[in-house]
């Protein structure tokens, strides 16, 4: 099983995480693990990219709200 857990603090991860892959792989003794490694890498890459994109989107929205609060303090919105 491959799962993703949020980092709460340095070296401490959330016990609740999202499951990325749950699968039992049967490989022959002489089979190369290359394809399996590539599949796991692709899944990890996708999960990391989704997390980065989500964090960037959240950060942009938060930064925009903070900028509006600094530009128009106390709700004195001059755009109206």
Sine and cosine of phi, psi and omega as CSV:
sin_phi,cos_phi,sin_psi,cos_psi,sin_omega,cos_omega
0.00,0.00,0.64,-0.77,0.06,-1.00
-0.87,-0.49,0.82,-0.57,-0.03,-1.00
-0.73,-0.68,0.29,-0.96,-0.03,-1.00
-0.85,-0.52,0.79,-0.61,-0.01,-1.00
-0.80,-0.60,0.69,-0.72,0.00,-1.00
-0.95,0.33,0.60,-0.80,0.08,-1.00
-0.99,0.15,0.87,-0.49,-0.01,-1.00
-1.00,0.02,-0.63,0.77,-0.03,-1.00
-0.40,-0.92,0.13,-0.99,-0.01,-1.00
-0.83,0.56,0.90,-0.44,0.06,-1.00
0.97,0.25,0.16,0.99,-0.01,-1.00
-0.82,-0.58,0.86,-0.50,-0.05,-1.00
-0.94,-0.34,0.47,-0.88,0.07,-1.00
-0.89,0.45,0.69,-0.73,0.00,-1.00
-0.96,0.29,-0.40,0.92,0.05,-1.00
-1.00,-0.08,0.83,-0.56,0.00,-1.00
-0.68,-0.73,0.11,-0.99,0.03,-1.00
-0.99,-0.17,0.67,-0.74,-0.02,-1.00
-0.99,0.16,0.81,-0.59,0.01,-1.00
-1.00,-0.10,-0.70,0.71,-0.03,-1.00
-0.56,-0.83,0.72,-0.69,0.17,-0.99
-0.73,-0.69,0.94,-0.35,-0.06,-1.00
-0.33,-0.94,0.55,-0.83,0.08,-1.00
-0.97,-0.23,0.83,-0.56,-0.03,-1.00
-0.96,-0.29,0.78,-0.62,0.09,-1.00
-0.96,-0.30,0.87,-0.49,0.02,-1.00
-0.85,-0.52,0.59,-0.81,0.11,-0.99
-0.96,0.28,0.37,-0.93,-0.05,-1.00
-0.87,0.49,-0.49,0.87,-0.06,-1.00
-0.99,-0.16,-0.02,1.00,-0.02,-1.00
-0.98,0.21,0.60,-0.80,0.04,-1.00
-0.98,0.21,0.64,-0.77,0.04,-1.00
-0.99,0.10,0.10,1.00,-0.10,-0.99
-0.82,0.57,-0.73,0.69,-0.04,-1.00
-0.90,0.44,-0.67,0.74,0.03,-1.00
-0.89,0.46,-0.70,0.71,0.02,-1.00
-0.88,0.47,-0.67,0.74,0.02,-1.00
-0.89,0.46,-0.65,0.76,0.02,-1.00
-0.91,0.42,-0.70,0.71,0.01,-1.00
-0.91,0.42,-0.67,0.74,0.03,-1.00
-0.86,0.50,-0.70,0.71,-0.01,-1.00
-0.89,0.46,-0.66,0.75,0.01,-1.00
-0.91,0.41,-0.69,0.72,0.04,-1.00
-0.89,0.45,-0.69,0.72,0.01,-1.00
-0.86,0.51,-0.73,0.69,0.00,-1.00
-0.88,0.47,-0.68,0.73,0.00,-1.00
-0.91,0.42,-0.67,0.74,0.02,-1.00
-0.91,0.41,-0.68,0.73,0.00,-1.00
-0.89,0.45,-0.67,0.74,0.05,-1.00
-0.88,0.48,-0.65,0.76,0.00,-1.00
-0.91,0.41,-0.69,0.72,0.02,-1.00
-0.89,0.45,-0.71,0.70,0.01,-1.00
-0.88,0.47,-0.68,0.73,0.00,-1.00
-0.90,0.43,-0.69,0.72,0.01,-1.00
-0.91,0.42,-0.66,0.75,0.01,-1.00
-0.90,0.43,-0.66,0.75,0.02,-1.00
-0.89,0.45,-0.72,0.70,0.02,-1.00
-0.88,0.48,-0.69,0.72,-0.03,-1.00
-0.90,0.43,-0.64,0.76,0.03,-1.00
-0.89,0.45,-0.68,0.73,0.02,-1.00
-0.90,0.44,-0.68,0.73,-0.01,-1.00
-0.91,0.42,-0.67,0.74,0.02,-1.00
-0.90,0.44,-0.63,0.77,0.03,-1.00
-0.89,0.45,-0.69,0.72,0.03,-1.00
-0.90,0.44,-0.67,0.74,0.02,-1.00
-0.90,0.43,-0.65,0.76,0.03,-1.00
-0.89,0.46,-0.66,0.75,0.03,-1.00
-0.91,0.42,-0.62,0.78,0.02,-1.00
-0.91,0.41,-0.61,0.79,0.01,-1.00
-0.96,0.27,-0.58,0.81,-0.02,-1.00
-0.96,0.29,-0.63,0.78,-0.04,-1.00
-0.82,-0.58,0.96,0.29,-0.03,-1.00
-0.91,0.42,0.48,-0.88,0.06,-1.00
0.87,0.49,0.42,0.91,0.08,-1.00
0.96,0.27,0.22,0.98,0.02,-1.00
-0.99,0.14,0.96,0.28,-0.06,-1.00
-0.98,0.18,0.94,-0.34,-0.04,-1.00
-0.98,0.21,-0.11,0.99,-0.02,-1.00
-0.97,0.24,-0.32,0.95,-0.06,-1.00
-0.97,0.22,0.00,0.00,0.00,0.00
